[in-house]
Amino acid sequence: MGKSQRTKGAAFERLVANLLKPLWAEARRGLVQSRAAGEDSDVTGTPFWIECKAHRQVSIPAAYAQATAAKAQRADPRPALVVSKNDRGEVLATMSLADWMQLVERAQDQRDVEIARERLDEIQRHPETVVTGAALESRLGLLATGKK
């Protein structure tokens, strides 16, 4: 790999790290990999093993294979994420469908927790709206018979 390609790759890694800083303040370019090949992901300080690729035409499957092999070598449990950009193209993020589904599931679980907290806050602010036990059974029975 020539010097201009290394410079381009390093610049892209810094760009990705800076783009991720609002989400993960510790995001930074993984400098260890420049000293000893395969030592760390291209961007560290995130919950993902990130492989960055900026080329004329990026091979996403090859980049994903590189990321998964490197993280397996380190026994790193983080999901692999390839951040890639073809020349004059859009920046893409690619991960396995299984990892993506787990990510969405965790986000949904978090949303369910937020909804439960909102409901608990509402109950604490207005305890008179809480119906439990016999009163609830009575109301449900009346609703089933059409009475009010």
GROMACS elastic network, one bead per residue, 0.5 to 0.9 nm:
[ bonds ]
;  ai    aj funct       b0    kb
    1     4     6  0.83555   500
    1     5     6  0.62963   500
    1     6     6  0.67862   500
    2     5     6  0.53496   500
    2     6     6  0.63846   500
    2     7     6  0.87193   500
    3     6     6  0.50804   500
    3     7     6  0.60757   500
    3     8     6  0.85382   500
    4     8     6  0.60529   500
    4     9     6  0.85477   500
    5     8     6  0.50126   500
    5     9     6  0.60990   500
    5    10     6  0.85709   500
    5    54     6  0.89017   500
    5    55     6  0.83606   500
    6     9     6  0.50509   500
    6    10     6  0.60957   500
    6    11     6  0.85294   500
    7    10     6  0.51570   500
    7    11     6  0.60984   500
    7    12     6  0.85974   500
    8    11     6  0.51736   500
    8    12     6  0.62425   500
    8    13     6  0.87011   500
    8    54     6  0.72793   500
    8    55     6  0.85776   500
    9    12     6  0.51299   500
    9    13     6  0.61967   500
    9    14     6  0.86928   500
    9    52     6  0.75779   500
    9    53     6  0.67439   500
    9    54     6  0.61063   500
    9    55     6  0.83183   500
   10    13     6  0.50287   500
   10    14     6  0.62243   500
   10    15     6  0.85822   500
   10    29     6  0.80416   500
   10    42     6  0.88156   500
   11    14     6  0.51387   500
   11    15     6  0.61654   500
   11    16     6  0.87075   500
   12    16     6  0.61579   500
   12    17     6  0.85588   500
   12    52     6  0.71943   500
   12    53     6  0.76262   500
   12    54     6  0.66447   500
   12    84     6  0.89249   500
   12    85     6  0.86742   500
   13    16     6  0.51700   500
   13    17     6  0.61692   500
   13    18     6  0.86064   500
   13    28     6  0.83249   500
   13    29     6  0.58465   500
   13    30     6  0.82876   500
   13    42     6  0.63639   500
   13    43     6  0.65667   500
   13    51     6  0.86652   500
   13    52     6  0.60500   500
   13    53     6  0.81736   500
   13    54     6  0.88970   500
   14    17     6  0.50686   500
   14    18     6  0.61028   500
   14    19     6  0.85527   500
   14    28     6  0.69826   500
   14    29     6  0.55835   500
   14    43     6  0.80220   500
   15    18     6  0.51536   500
   15    19     6  0.61306   500
   15    20     6  0.86791   500
   15    29     6  0.88355   500
   16    19     6  0.50334   500
   16    20     6  0.62467   500
   16    21     6  0.87487   500
   16    27     6  0.88231   500
   16    28     6  0.84416   500
   16    29     6  0.82212   500
   16    43     6  0.74858   500
   16    52     6  0.78672   500
   16    83     6  0.77951   500
   17    20     6  0.51839   500
   17    21     6  0.62683   500
   17    26     6  0.89055   500
   17    27     6  0.53106   500
   17    29     6  0.59021   500
   17    42     6  0.88353   500
   17    43     6  0.59276   500
   17    44     6  0.79420   500
   17    45     6  0.88758   500
   18    21     6  0.51814   500
   18    22     6  0.79716   500
   18    27     6  0.72000   500
   18    28     6  0.71354   500
   18    29     6  0.87759   500
   19    22     6  0.70149   500
   19    23     6  0.84267   500
   19    27     6  0.88263   500
   20    23     6  0.54776   500
   20    24     6  0.60272   500
   20    25     6  0.77117   500
   20    26     6  0.89502   500
   20    27     6  0.62405   500
   20    28     6  0.85223   500
   20    46     6  0.82122   500
   21    26     6  0.67142   500
   21    27     6  0.53762   500
   21    28     6  0.78306   500
   22    25     6  0.60983   500
   22    27     6  0.88692   500
   23    27     6  0.84490   500
   23    46     6  0.86003   500
   24    27     6  0.55606   500
   24    45     6  0.68192   500
   24    46     6  0.60473   500
   24    47     6  0.86830   500
   25    28     6  0.85543   500
   25    45     6  0.76856   500
   25    46     6  0.86715   500
   26    44     6  0.75653   500
   26    46     6  0.71901   500
   27    30     6  0.89357   500
   27    43     6  0.65356   500
   27    44     6  0.55127   500
   27    46     6  0.58808   500
   28    31     6  0.85690   500
   28    42     6  0.85199   500
   28    43     6  0.55097   500
   28    44     6  0.55114   500
   28    45     6  0.64054   500
   28    46     6  0.87480   500
   29    32     6  0.89495   500
   29    41     6  0.83960   500
   29    42     6  0.58581   500
   29    44     6  0.61980   500
   29    45     6  0.88092   500
   30    33     6  0.62311   500
   30    34     6  0.78435   500
   30    39     6  0.88263   500
   30    40     6  0.62002   500
   30    41     6  0.59189   500
   30    44     6  0.53863   500
   30    45     6  0.87494   500
   31    34     6  0.54591   500
   31    35     6  0.71118   500
   31    40     6  0.79245   500
   31    41     6  0.88718   500
   31    42     6  0.76121   500
   31    43     6  0.85266   500
   31    44     6  0.89563   500
   32    35     6  0.54492   500
   32    36     6  0.63859   500
   32    37     6  0.80187   500
   32    38     6  0.83691   500
   32    39     6  0.59096   500
   32    40     6  0.60129   500
   32    41     6  0.84944   500
   32    42     6  0.87718   500
   33    36     6  0.52224   500
   33    37     6  0.50093   500
   33    38     6  0.54837   500
   33    40     6  0.53060   500
   33    41     6  0.70650   500
   33    42     6  0.70854   500
   34    37     6  0.62750   500
   34    38     6  0.84341   500
   34    39     6  0.83513   500
   35    39     6  0.82757   500
   36    39     6  0.59148   500
   36    40     6  0.88755   500
   37    40     6  0.82131   500
   38    41     6  0.75212   500
   38    70     6  0.59331   500
   38    71     6  0.86467   500
   38    73     6  0.85392   500
   38    74     6  0.87939   500
   39    70     6  0.78071   500
   39    74     6  0.77544   500
   40    43     6  0.81463   500
   40    44     6  0.76092   500
   40    49     6  0.82790   500
   40    70     6  0.78299   500
   40    71     6  0.79925   500
   40    74     6  0.81778   500
   41    44     6  0.61242   500
   41    48     6  0.86899   500
   41    49     6  0.55179   500
   41    50     6  0.53955   500
   41    51     6  0.60516   500
   41    52     6  0.86318   500
   41    67     6  0.77148   500
   41    70     6  0.79520   500
   41    71     6  0.78113   500
   42    49     6  0.78938   500
   42    50     6  0.57163   500
   42    51     6  0.53307   500
   42    52     6  0.61025   500
   43    46     6  0.75702   500
   43    48     6  0.86618   500
   43    49     6  0.75307   500
   43    50     6  0.55739   500
   43    51     6  0.72731   500
   43    52     6  0.77919   500
   44    47     6  0.84222   500
   44    48     6  0.80147   500
   44    49     6  0.74801   500
   44    50     6  0.74148   500
   45    48     6  0.83784   500
   46    49     6  0.76776   500
   46    50     6  0.83479   500
   47    78     6  0.60831   500
   47    79     6  0.76416   500
   48    77     6  0.87959   500
   48    78     6  0.50360   500
   48    79     6  0.52228   500
   48    80     6  0.58965   500
   48    81     6  0.62203   500
   49    67     6  0.71304   500
   49    68     6  0.83672   500
   49    70     6  0.89980   500
   49    71     6  0.68875   500
   49    76     6  0.78903   500
   49    77     6  0.85706   500
   49    78     6  0.56669   500
   49    79     6  0.58940   500
   49    81     6  0.58879   500
   49    82     6  0.82844   500
   50    67     6  0.72443   500
   50    79     6  0.85078   500
   50    80     6  0.60634   500
   50    82     6  0.57378   500
   50    83     6  0.69007   500
   51    63     6  0.69306   500
   51    64     6  0.75687   500
   51    66     6  0.79594   500
   51    67     6  0.57623   500
   51    80     6  0.75689   500
   51    81     6  0.62790   500
   51    83     6  0.61532   500
   51    84     6  0.81400   500
   52    63     6  0.80653   500
   52    81     6  0.85510   500
   52    82     6  0.59064   500
   52    84     6  0.56810   500
   52    85     6  0.84051   500
   53    58     6  0.66628   500
   53    59     6  0.86928   500
   53    60     6  0.84434   500
   53    63     6  0.72512   500
   53    82     6  0.74948   500
   53    83     6  0.63811   500
   53    85     6  0.63972   500
   53    86     6  0.82987   500
   54    57     6  0.80440   500
   54    58     6  0.66814   500
   54    83     6  0.85139   500
   54    84     6  0.56597   500
   54    86     6  0.58391   500
   54    87     6  0.71030   500
   54    91     6  0.89066   500
   55    58     6  0.53626   500
   55    59     6  0.88281   500
   55    84     6  0.81798   500
   55    85     6  0.66758   500
   55    86     6  0.52698   500
   55    87     6  0.60122   500
   56    85     6  0.82801   500
   56    86     6  0.51494   500
   56    88     6  0.83733   500
   57    85     6  0.81159   500
   57    86     6  0.51648   500
   57    87     6  0.70852   500
   58    61     6  0.89009   500
   58    62     6  0.85188   500
   58    63     6  0.79304   500
   58    84     6  0.68559   500
   58    85     6  0.69296   500
   58    86     6  0.58177   500
   58    87     6  0.88917   500
   59    62     6  0.53756   500
   59    63     6  0.62478   500
   59    64     6  0.86501   500
   59    84     6  0.89473   500
   60    64     6  0.59723   500
   60    65     6  0.84729   500
   60    82     6  0.73152   500
   60    83     6  0.89021   500
   60    84     6  0.74637   500
   60    94     6  0.77617   500
   61    64     6  0.50582   500
   61    65     6  0.60929   500
   61    66     6  0.85763   500
   62    65     6  0.50503   500
   62    66     6  0.61603   500
   62    67     6  0.86436   500
   63    66     6  0.50267   500
   63    67     6  0.61968   500
   63    68     6  0.86912   500
   63    82     6  0.66427   500
   63    84     6  0.86755   500
   64    67     6  0.50490   500
   64    68     6  0.61441   500
   64    69     6  0.84880   500
   64    80     6  0.72263   500
   64    81     6  0.73606   500
   64    82     6  0.60286   500
   64    94     6  0.80100   500
   64    95     6  0.76979   500
   64    96     6  0.87696   500
   65    68     6  0.52363   500
   65    69     6  0.60262   500
   65    70     6  0.85064   500
   66    69     6  0.52201   500
   66    70     6  0.60922   500
   66    71     6  0.86096   500
   67    70     6  0.52079   500
   67    71     6  0.61343   500
   67    72     6  0.84572   500
   67    80     6  0.60605   500
   67    81     6  0.75695   500
   67    82     6  0.74083   500
   68    71     6  0.52343   500
   68    72     6  0.59705   500
   68    73     6  0.85208   500
   68    79     6  0.83726   500
   68    80     6  0.60508   500
   68    81     6  0.89293   500
   69    72     6  0.50942   500
   69    73     6  0.61407   500
   69    74     6  0.87693   500
   70    73     6  0.50811   500
   70    74     6  0.64634   500
   70    75     6  0.85536   500
   70    76     6  0.85989   500
   71    74     6  0.50965   500
   71    75     6  0.58734   500
   71    76     6  0.50195   500
   71    77     6  0.75238   500
   71    78     6  0.78621   500
   71    79     6  0.86529   500
   71    80     6  0.75901   500
   72    76     6  0.61632   500
   72    77     6  0.81072   500
   73    76     6  0.77680   500
   74    77     6  0.89130   500
   76    79     6  0.84034   500
   77    80     6  0.89580   500
   79    95     6  0.76692   500
   79    96     6  0.83055   500
   79    99     6  0.63286   500
   79   100     6  0.89673   500
   80    94     6  0.84821   500
   80    95     6  0.61618   500
   80    96     6  0.77100   500
   80    99     6  0.82356   500
   81    93     6  0.65892   500
   81    94     6  0.56530   500
   81    96     6  0.80925   500
   82    92     6  0.78764   500
   82    93     6  0.56164   500
   82    94     6  0.50400   500
   82    95     6  0.64573   500
   83    91     6  0.68553   500
   83    92     6  0.55618   500
   83    94     6  0.64681   500
   84    90     6  0.83307   500
   84    91     6  0.56653   500
   84    92     6  0.52456   500
   84    93     6  0.65308   500
   84    94     6  0.80425   500
   85    88     6  0.79048   500
   85    89     6  0.58431   500
   85    90     6  0.59177   500
   85    92     6  0.62918   500
   86    90     6  0.70917   500
   86    91     6  0.76969   500
   87    90     6  0.84836   500
   89    92     6  0.88859   500
   95    98     6  0.83598   500
   95    99     6  0.66201   500
   95   100     6  0.65191   500
   96    99     6  0.52814   500
   96   100     6  0.62048   500
   96   101     6  0.86237   500
   97   101     6  0.60180   500
   97   102     6  0.85989   500
   98   101     6  0.51477   500
   98   102     6  0.63215   500
   98   103     6  0.86707   500
   99   102     6  0.51419   500
   99   103     6  0.61971   500
   99   104     6  0.87188   500
  100   104     6  0.62323   500
  100   105     6  0.85449   500
  101   104     6  0.50986   500
  101   105     6  0.60325   500
  101   106     6  0.85731   500
  102   106     6  0.61065   500
  102   107     6  0.85357   500
  103   106     6  0.52064   500
  103   107     6  0.62349   500
  103   108     6  0.86595   500
  104   108     6  0.61152   500
  104   109     6  0.85338   500
  105   108     6  0.50263   500
  105   109     6  0.60852   500
  105   110     6  0.85259   500
  106   110     6  0.60780   500
  106   111     6  0.85525   500
  107   110     6  0.50032   500
  107   111     6  0.61971   500
  107   112     6  0.86460   500
  108   112     6  0.61649   500
  108   113     6  0.86258   500
  109   112     6  0.50107   500
  109   113     6  0.62998   500
  109   114     6  0.86989   500
  110   113     6  0.50359   500
  110   114     6  0.62534   500
  110   115     6  0.86962   500
  111   115     6  0.61768   500
  111   116     6  0.85947   500
  112   115     6  0.50835   500
  112   116     6  0.62098   500
  112   117     6  0.86322   500
  113   116     6  0.50613   500
  113   117     6  0.61532   500
  113   118     6  0.85977   500
  114   117     6  0.50380   500
  114   118     6  0.61324   500
  114   119     6  0.85995   500
  115   118     6  0.50485   500
  115   119     6  0.61871   500
  115   120     6  0.85978   500
  116   119     6  0.50537   500
  116   120     6  0.61118   500
  116   121     6  0.85739   500
  117   121     6  0.60707   500
  117   122     6  0.85135   500
  118   121     6  0.50852   500
  118   122     6  0.61818   500
  118   123     6  0.86709   500
  119   122     6  0.50012   500
  119   123     6  0.61893   500
  119   124     6  0.86193   500
  120   123     6  0.50233   500
  120   124     6  0.61358   500
  120   125     6  0.85917   500
  121   124     6  0.50606   500
  121   125     6  0.61681   500
  121   126     6  0.85595   500
  122   125     6  0.51181   500
  122   126     6  0.60238   500
  122   127     6  0.79664   500
  123   126     6  0.50648   500
  123   127     6  0.50018   500
  123   128     6  0.80040   500
  123   129     6  0.70182   500
  123   130     6  0.66283   500
  124   127     6  0.55545   500
  125   128     6  0.89424   500
  126   129     6  0.59020   500
  126   130     6  0.78278   500
  127   130     6  0.55734   500
  127   131     6  0.89991   500
  128   131     6  0.79454   500
  131   134     6  0.87132   500
  131   135     6  0.62410   500
  131   136     6  0.54828   500
  131   139     6  0.89491   500
  132   135     6  0.58676   500
  132   136     6  0.50333   500
  132   137     6  0.79395   500
  133   136     6  0.54079   500
  133   137     6  0.64007   500
  133   138     6  0.86788   500
  134   138     6  0.59350   500
  134   139     6  0.85061   500
  135   138     6  0.50195   500
  135   139     6  0.61443   500
  135   140     6  0.85641   500
  136   139     6  0.51165   500
  136   140     6  0.60833   500
  136   141     6  0.84866   500
  137   140     6  0.51031   500
  137   141     6  0.60362   500
  137   142     6  0.85481   500
  138   141     6  0.50977   500
  138   142     6  0.61696   500
  138   143     6  0.86111   500
  139   142     6  0.50764   500
  139   143     6  0.61186   500
  139   144     6  0.85890   500
  139   148     6  0.80615   500
  140   143     6  0.50563   500
  140   144     6  0.61611   500
  140   145     6  0.87580   500
  141   144     6  0.51036   500
  141   145     6  0.63944   500
  141   146     6  0.86199   500
  141   147     6  0.85403   500
  142   145     6  0.52207   500
  142   146     6  0.60735   500
  142   148     6  0.60891   500
  143   147     6  0.59023   500
  143   148     6  0.67434   500
  144   147     6  0.77013   500
  145   148     6  0.88196   500
